[in-house]
């Protein structure tokens, strides 16, 4: 087997790469926080100016840590949903520079897929 050196390597054009600009920077946290109502959620702002939001039933938690969550490396947002006896919950962490639009989209999906528990 012979290798044609003239045809080896990587060659492309800018058009072929389809260069893009990407959403960067923390953005406006209000896009995330404004999705929560006082009727369904509790809000606490602590002495570090971190915001903690939890559902009234305690199964959903969102923390916003503008200066990073203490004890972590740059965690800016922490979303957690409590599981059940048979299904584990989950936790998602976004760093302080994750665009608020990205966090807002995840939060919107979590809220949209929640449903009230029906009384028996």
Buried (B, 14 or more C-beta within 10 A) or exposed (E): EEEEEEEEEEEEEEEEEEEEEEEEEBBEBEBBBEBBEEEEBEEEEEEEEBBBBBBEEEBBBBBBBEEBBEEEEBBBBBBBBBEEEEEEEEEBBBBBEBBBEBBBEBBEEBBEEEEEEEEE
